[in-house]
């Protein structure tokens, strides 16, 4: 037998005509193996240069008496069993990950990482079913719960289950003789939405048609039927439904996009005369258009619209007030700023601006009150301090005026108007103190000598 080159070298090193016994053990097939096992081992050792080098190194160390366990990363040869996470390479070149241990899980732990206590706690928490009692039109309570449950399943993407709930509600209405066209229309339309999501376009078209028989020119059934028609490449019917939707509400952008898209398909399909091949587009009565447009918007939408209007009116009034002040029309400016404060009672600038009007009109007490309100909103507002100082000056409270002017200069030493006003107020304060001293009668502390 011709041995691989490395094994022959080992045999020569040992002065043996045959390979060493431990090498022969590698080449000896296990009991019961086929006769070709040895040749396959020889072939693997002879063809894989990487395996040959590793085997040669390990065998040489054993022969020389230097074999020892080497730590990881030292460059020593490693066997499959000694290397954690070793991936065994198959003949096709793919790698196989070692199988994870199948030991028992730790006490109190679950396979998904949750503890038994967490699992027990989750069982104790009842599921939220408050959505079942939501308003459901004029439907009886048990049918309303079916409808609400269908809505809940639809939101979760469980369309087949939602179809069952809507179907049960529809059957219940028919059995009970309920003739509420609006509620039945909604049930058919909702079930059609489920069919559309599941790709059941024929069933979707049928339910939408039933809904439109109950409530003609209802927007959602028309949109869903048009979408189903387009999915089935029935472009003429889809075009008619989308155009009907736009008669009801011209603001539906999805209908505009679909009309443009389908128009290209119809031109390609029917040529330049494609309009003549369309079914008749129904004329939506004005009552249906008004009914849709007069639907009450949501509370959030109403609030947003009102806030937008109020903001626009506030900006307009404030601008008008500023213009009146520039033109020295202080009465008119006072009215505009007062209107602004009705819209935004916490707007500091409106208080300080109205204080100017009060000062120019000689209403010093009202000006002081407005400045007090502004300082409550913004305690470091320089304009409020300065204008309150002017109001105190008008009220002849020179000490308070001087204090406010000093606050202004402490906040901003570069306000020259405050420096000049402080000099004036200081002079007035000194003069008032002198006048007060002259008016105060002197008391003679010397006693009159007795006669």
C-alpha positions in Angstrom: 0.0 0.0 0.0 1.3 3.5 -0.8 1.0 5.7 2.3 0.7 9.4 2.3 4.0 11.3 2.3 3.8 12.5 5.9 3.1 9.0 7.2 6.1 7.6 5.3 8.3 10.3 6.9 7.0 9.3 10.3 7.8 5.7 9.6 11.4 6.6 8.5 11.8 8.7 11.7 10.8 5.7 13.8 13.0 3.3 11.8 9.9 1.3 11.0 8.8 -0.3 7.8 5.2 0.4 8.6 3.5 3.4 10.2 3.5 3.7 14.0 0.6 1.9 15.8 -1.2 5.2 16.7 -1.1 6.2 13.0 -2.4 2.8 12.0 -5.3 3.3 14.5 -6.2 6.3 12.5 -6.2 4.4 9.3 -7.9 1.3 10.7 -11.6 1.3 9.9 -14.0 0.7 12.8 -15.6 -2.7 13.3 -18.3 -3.4 10.8 -17.2 -0.6 8.4 -17.0 -1.2 4.7 -13.6 -2.2 3.1 -13.4 1.2 1.4 -13.2 3.0 4.7 -9.4 2.8 4.9 -9.0 4.1 1.3 -11.3 6.9 2.0 -9.3 7.9 5.1 -6.1 7.7 3.0 -7.6 9.8 0.3 -8.8 12.4 2.8 -5.3 12.6 4.5 -3.6 12.7 1.1 -5.8 15.3 -0.5 -6.3 17.7 2.3 -3.0 19.5 2.8 -4.3 21.4 5.8 -5.2 18.1 7.5 -1.9 16.5 6.6 0.1 19.3 8.1 -1.9 19.2 11.4 -1.6 15.4 11.6 2.1 15.5 10.8 2.7 18.1 13.5 0.7 16.2 16.2 2.3 12.8 15.3 5.8 14.3 15.4 5.2 15.8 18.8 4.0 12.4 20.1 7.0 10.6 18.7 9.5 13.1 20.1 7.7 13.1 23.5 6.7 16.8 23.2 3.0 16.4 23.0 1.1 18.6 25.5 -2.1 20.5 25.9 -1.6 24.0 24.6 -3.8 26.9 25.6 -6.1 28.5 23.1 -4.3 31.0 20.8 -0.8 29.4 21.2 -0.8 28.0 17.7 -1.1 24.4 18.7 -3.2 21.9 16.9 -6.8 21.6 18.1 -9.2 18.8 17.6 -12.9 19.2 16.9 -13.9 18.1 20.4 -11.4 20.4 22.1 -12.6 23.6 20.3 -15.9 25.0 21.6 -18.2 26.3 18.9 -16.3 24.3 16.3 -18.1 24.1 13.0 -17.6 20.8 11.1 -17.3 21.3 7.4 -19.2 18.9 5.1 -18.0 17.7 1.7 -20.2 20.3 0.0 -18.3 23.0 1.9 -21.1 24.1 4.2 -20.7 24.3 7.9 -22.7 22.7 10.6 -23.2 24.4 13.9 -22.8 22.1 17.0 -26.1 21.1 18.5 -27.1 23.1 21.6 -27.2 21.2 24.8 -30.5 19.7 25.7 -30.2 20.1 29.5 -33.2 20.9 31.6 -34.1 24.5 32.0 -33.3 26.3 35.1 -35.8 26.2 37.9 -38.4 28.9 37.6 -37.5 29.8 34.1 -39.4 29.3 30.8 -38.1 28.6 27.3 -38.8 32.1 26.1 -37.0 33.8 29.0 -40.1 34.5 31.1 -40.3 33.2 34.6 -43.2 31.1 35.9 -44.2 34.0 38.1 -44.5 36.3 35.1 -46.6 33.6 33.3 -48.9 33.3 36.3 -49.3 37.1 36.6 -50.1 37.4 32.9 -52.8 34.8 33.4 -54.3 36.8 36.2 -54.7 40.0 34.0 -58.0 39.8 32.1 -58.0 40.9 28.4 -59.3 44.3 27.6 -62.8 44.0 26.1 -64.0 47.5 26.6 -64.1 48.0 22.8 -67.1 45.7 22.6 -69.3 48.2 24.3 -68.5 51.1 21.9 -71.4 52.8 20.2 -72.7 50.8 17.2 -75.5 53.0 15.7 -79.0 51.7 16.1 -78.0 48.0 16.3 -79.2 45.9 19.3 -76.4 45.4 21.9 -75.6 41.8 20.9 -75.3 42.7 17.2 -73.3 45.9 18.1 -70.8 43.7 20.0 -70.4 41.5 16.9 -69.7 44.6 14.8 -67.2 46.0 17.3 -65.5 42.7 17.6 -65.2 42.6 13.8 -63.7 46.1 13.8 -61.2 45.0 16.4 -60.2 41.9 14.4 -59.8 44.0 11.2 -57.4 46.4 13.0 -55.4 43.4 14.1 -55.2 42.1 10.5 -57.4 39.1 11.2 -59.6 39.6 8.1 -61.1 36.1 7.9 -62.2 36.2 11.6 -63.6 39.7 11.0 -65.6 38.4 8.1 -67.2 35.9 10.4 -68.3 38.5 12.9 -69.7 40.9 10.3 -71.5 38.0 8.6 -73.0 37.0 12.0 -74.1 40.6 12.6 -75.7 40.8 9.1 -77.5 37.5 9.6 -78.7 38.7 12.9 -80.1 41.9 11.4 -82.0 39.9 8.7 -83.4 37.4 11.3 -84.5 40.2 13.6 -86.1 42.1 10.7 -84.0 45.2 11.3 -84.4 47.6 8.5 -81.8 50.1 9.4 -80.3 50.8 6.0 -77.4 52.8 7.4 -76.2 50.2 9.8 -76.6 47.4 7.3 -74.7 49.5 4.8 -71.8 49.9 7.2 -71.7 46.1 7.9 -71.6 45.2 4.2 -69.0 47.9 3.6 -66.8 46.7 6.4 -67.1 43.1 5.3 -66.2 44.2 1.8 -63.0 45.9 3.2 -62.0 42.5 4.7 -62.6 40.8 1.3 -60.5 43.4 -0.4 -57.6 42.9 2.0 -57.8 39.1 1.4 -57.9 39.6 -2.4 -61.4 38.3 -2.7 -62.4 41.0 -5.2 -65.6 39.4 -6.4 -67.0 39.1 -2.9 -65.9 42.7 -2.2 -67.8 43.9 -5.3 -70.9 42.1 -4.3 -70.9 43.5 -0.7 -70.2 47.0 -2.0 -73.1 46.7 -4.4 -75.4 45.6 -1.6 -74.3 48.5 0.6 -74.9 51.0 -2.3 -78.4 49.6 -2.8 -79.1 50.4 0.9 -77.3 53.8 0.9 -76.8 55.2 -2.7 -73.7 57.3 -3.3 -72.0 56.1 0.0 -68.4 57.0 -0.3 -66.5 54.1 1.2 -68.4 51.3 -0.7 -67.8 53.2 -4.0 -64.0 53.5 -3.2 -63.7 49.9 -2.3 -65.6 48.6 -5.3 -63.6 50.8 -7.6 -60.4 49.4 -6.1 -61.6 45.9 -6.6 -62.6 46.6 -10.2 -59.1 48.0 -10.9 -57.5 44.9 -9.3 -59.5 42.7 -11.6 -58.5 45.0 -14.6 -62.1 46.0 -15.1 -60.9 49.5 -15.8 -64.1 50.9 -17.3 -66.2 50.1 -14.2 -63.4 51.3 -11.9 -63.2 54.6 -13.8 -66.9 55.2 -13.4 -66.8 54.5 -9.6 -63.8 56.8 -9.1 -65.4 59.6 -11.0 -68.6 59.2 -9.0 -66.5 59.5 -5.8 -65.0 62.8 -7.0 -68.6 64.1 -7.6 -69.3 63.4 -4.0 -66.0 64.8 -2.6 -63.5 66.3 -5.0 -60.9 66.3 -2.3 -60.3 62.5 -2.3 -56.7 62.4 -3.6 -56.7 58.6 -4.0 -59.5 58.9 -6.5 -57.7 61.6 -8.5 -54.6 59.4 -8.6 -56.6 56.4 -9.7 -58.4 58.3 -12.4 -55.1 59.4 -14.0 -53.7 55.9 -13.7 -56.7 54.2 -15.2 -57.1 56.7 -18.0 -53.7 55.6 -19.3 -54.8 52.0 -19.2 -58.1 52.8 -21.0 -56.3 54.7 -23.8 -53.9 51.8 -24.3 -56.8 49.3 -24.1 -59.6 51.1 -26.1 -57.7 53.6 -28.2 -58.6 57.3 -28.7 -62.4 56.6 -28.5 -62.1 55.1 -25.0 -64.7 57.5 -23.5 -67.4 56.3 -25.8 -67.0 52.7 -24.5 -67.4 53.7 -20.9 -70.6 52.9 -18.9 -72.8 55.9 -18.1 -71.4 57.8 -15.1 -74.3 58.5 -12.7 -75.0 62.1 -11.8 -74.7 62.5 -8.0 -77.6 64.6 -6.7 -76.8 67.8 -4.8 -78.4 66.3 -1.7 -75.9 63.5 -1.5 -73.0 66.0 -2.0 -74.3 68.2 0.8 -74.9 65.3 3.1 -71.3 64.3 2.8 -69.9 67.8 3.1 -72.1 68.7 6.1 -70.9 65.8 8.2 -69.6 67.0 11.6 -65.8 67.0 11.7 -64.0 65.5 14.6 -63.5 67.4 17.8 -59.7 67.6 17.2 -60.2 69.0 13.7 -62.6 71.6 15.0 -60.2 72.6 17.7 -57.4 72.9 15.3 -59.4 75.1 12.9 -60.5 77.3 15.7 -57.0 77.7 17.0 -55.7 78.6 13.5 -58.4 81.2 13.1 -57.7 82.6 16.6 -54.0 82.8 15.8 -54.6 84.7 12.6 -57.0 87.1 14.3 -54.6 87.7 17.1 -51.7 88.5 14.7 -54.0 90.9 12.8 -55.2 92.8 15.9 -51.7 93.1 17.3 -50.4 94.5 14.0 -53.3 97.0 13.9 -52.6 98.0 17.5 -48.9 98.7 16.7 -49.9 100.8 13.8 -52.3 102.9 15.9 -49.5 103.5 18.5 -47.1 104.7 15.7 -49.8 107.1 14.6 -50.4 108.3 18.2 -53.9 106.9 18.1 -53.7 105.5 21.6 -57.4 105.0 22.2 -57.7 102.8 19.1 -54.5 101.0 20.0 -55.8 100.4 23.5 -58.9 98.6 22.1 -56.9 96.4 19.8 -54.5 95.2 22.5 -57.6 94.6 24.8 -59.0 92.3 22.0 -55.7 90.5 21.8 -55.7 89.8 25.5 -59.2 88.2 25.1 -57.7 85.7 22.7 -54.4 85.2 24.5 -54.7 86.3 28.2 -51.1 85.3 28.9 -49.4 87.3 26.2 -46.9 89.5 28.0 -46.2 91.8 25.1 -49.9 92.8 24.9 -49.8 94.0 28.5 -46.6 96.1 28.0 -48.0 97.5 24.7 -51.3 98.4 26.3 -49.4 100.0 29.2 -47.9 102.5 26.7 -51.4 103.5 25.6 -52.4 104.0 29.3 -49.3 106.1 30.0 -49.9 108.4 27.0 -53.5 108.8 28.0 -52.5 109.6 31.6 -54.1 106.5 33.1 -51.1 105.7 35.3 -52.8 103.3 37.7 -54.1 101.1 34.8 -50.6 101.2 33.3 -49.1 100.1 36.6 -51.6 97.2 36.7 -50.7 96.1 33.2 -47.0 96.1 34.0 -47.6 94.1 37.2 -49.4 91.5 35.0 -46.5 91.4 32.6 -44.0 90.9 35.4 -46.0 88.0 36.7 -45.6 86.3 33.3 -42.0 87.4 32.8 -40.3 88.5 36.0 -37.2 89.9 34.1 -39.0 91.9 31.4 -37.2 95.2 31.1 -40.0 97.0 29.3 -42.4 96.2 32.0 -40.0 97.5 34.7 -39.3 100.7 32.7 -43.0 101.5 32.0 -44.0 100.7 35.5 -41.4 103.2 36.6 -43.0 105.8 34.4 -46.4 104.9 35.9 -45.0 105.3 39.4 -43.6 108.7 38.3 -47.0 109.8 37.1 -48.4 108.7 40.4 -45.7 110.7 42.2 -44.3 107.5 43.8 -40.8 108.5 43.1 -39.2 106.0 45.4 -40.9 103.0 43.7 -40.1 104.6 40.3 -36.4 104.8 41.3 -36.4 101.2 42.4 -37.8 100.0 39.1 -35.3 102.0 37.1 -32.5 100.5 39.1 -33.9 97.1 38.2 -33.8 98.0 34.5 -30.1 99.1 34.7 -29.2 96.0 36.7 -30.7 93.9 33.9 -29.1 96.0 31.1 -26.7 98.8 32.0 -26.8 100.1 28.5 -30.4 101.4 28.6 -29.6 105.2 28.5 -33.2 106.2 28.7 -33.3 104.5 32.1 -30.2 106.4 33.3 -31.7 109.7 32.3 -35.0 108.9 33.8 -33.3 107.8 37.0 -31.6 111.2 37.3 -34.9 112.9 36.8 -36.7 110.8 39.3 -33.9 111.1 41.8 -34.2 114.9 41.6 -37.9 114.7 42.0 -37.5 112.5 45.0 -35.0 114.8 46.6 -37.3 117.8 46.0 -40.3 116.0 47.4 -38.4 115.1 50.5 -37.3 118.8 50.9 -40.9 120.0 50.4 -42.1 117.5 53.0 -39.5 118.7 55.4 -40.6 122.3 55.0 -44.2 121.5 55.6 -43.5 119.5 58.7 -43.8 121.8 61.8 -40.8 122.0 64.1 -41.2 120.9 67.7 -39.3 123.0 70.3 -37.7 120.6 72.6 -36.4 123.3 74.9 -38.4 123.7 78.1 -39.7 127.1 79.1 -37.9 128.1 82.3 -40.2 128.4 85.3 -40.8 131.9 86.7 
